[in-house]
Amino acid sequence: MSMKVDRAPLSLAENSIMKLGDFHVDNPGRQAWKSEESRIRNHLLGATIYHCRYYLFNFNLFIYLFTKSILNL
């Protein structure tokens, strides 16, 4: 018996994107997984913001010191 597939299966990324809005009240396991997803996503978001702020601060400091040295010549 052959099974007919009418579309390609979702990739892991597509599947997780579709699950972002999901919240099943009757499934405590899904709630735990949802909170784990949120924890990981918040950690990655926080790390990204931290690194962007770090590099932007260094870039602004470089521009400031470079401009100051040019103006003092």
Backbone torsions as a table, in degrees:
resi	resn	phi	psi	omega
1	MET	NA	121.1	-178.0
2	SER	-97.9	144.6	179.6
3	MET	-101.7	133.4	-179.1
4	LYS	-93.3	129.3	177.6
5	VAL	-109.1	119.9	-175.6
6	ASP	-88.7	-11.7	176.8
7	ARG	-152.5	162.5	-179.6
8	ALA	-69.7	145.4	177.2
9	PRO	-65.3	151.4	-178.0
10	LEU	-70.8	143.9	174.0
11	SER	-74.5	170.2	-179.6
12	LEU	-61.9	-40.7	-179.8
13	ALA	-65.5	-46.3	179.9
14	GLU	-62.4	-40.0	-179.4
15	ASN	-65.0	-42.8	-179.4
16	SER	-70.4	-33.2	176.8
17	ILE	-65.8	-40.6	179.2
18	MET	-67.5	-29.3	-178.0
19	LYS	-81.4	-8.5	-176.1
20	LEU	-60.0	-37.4	-180.0
21	GLY	-86.3	-5.4	-176.8
22	ASP	-76.4	138.1	169.1
23	PHE	-154.3	106.2	-176.5
24	HIS	-97.4	115.4	-178.2
25	VAL	-67.6	-32.0	-175.7
26	ASP	-86.4	7.3	-178.0
27	ASN	-127.3	91.8	-178.9
28	PRO	-63.0	-29.7	176.1
29	GLY	-63.9	-40.9	178.0
30	ARG	-66.5	-36.3	177.6
31	GLN	-62.6	-42.6	179.3
32	ALA	-63.5	-42.2	179.1
33	TRP	-65.3	-39.2	178.9
34	LYS	-62.5	-43.1	180.0
35	SER	-67.3	-33.7	176.8
36	GLU	-67.0	-42.0	175.7
37	GLU	-59.8	-44.5	-179.3
38	SER	-64.0	-39.7	-180.0
39	ARG	-63.8	-44.3	179.4
40	ILE	-65.7	-44.6	-178.4
41	ARG	-63.5	-42.5	179.4
42	ASN	-65.5	-36.7	178.4
43	HIS	-64.8	-45.0	-179.6
44	LEU	-65.5	-39.7	178.5
45	LEU	-63.7	-44.8	179.2
46	GLY	-63.3	-40.6	179.2
47	ALA	-65.6	-40.4	179.4
48	THR	-63.9	-45.7	178.9
49	ILE	-62.0	-41.7	179.2
50	TYR	-60.4	-46.7	-177.5
51	HIS	-68.1	-38.7	178.2
52	CYS	-63.0	-42.8	178.8
53	ARG	-63.7	-39.1	-179.3
54	TYR	-62.3	-48.0	-178.8
55	TYR	-70.4	-37.1	178.2
56	LEU	-65.3	-39.2	177.8
57	PHE	-62.5	-45.3	179.4
58	ASN	-64.1	-39.0	179.2
59	PHE	-64.8	-44.7	179.3
60	ASN	-65.5	-38.3	177.5
61	LEU	-63.3	-42.1	178.4
62	PHE	-62.6	-46.6	179.8
63	ILE	-61.3	-43.0	-179.9
64	TYR	-61.6	-49.6	-178.4
65	LEU	-67.3	-37.8	178.6
66	PHE	-63.9	-45.9	179.4
67	THR	-64.0	-41.7	180.0
68	LYS	-63.0	-41.5	-180.0
69	SER	-68.8	-35.5	178.3
70	ILE	-67.3	-43.2	-177.5
71	LEU	-69.7	-25.2	-179.4
72	ASN	-84.1	-6.4	-179.3
73	LEU	-74.0	NA	NA
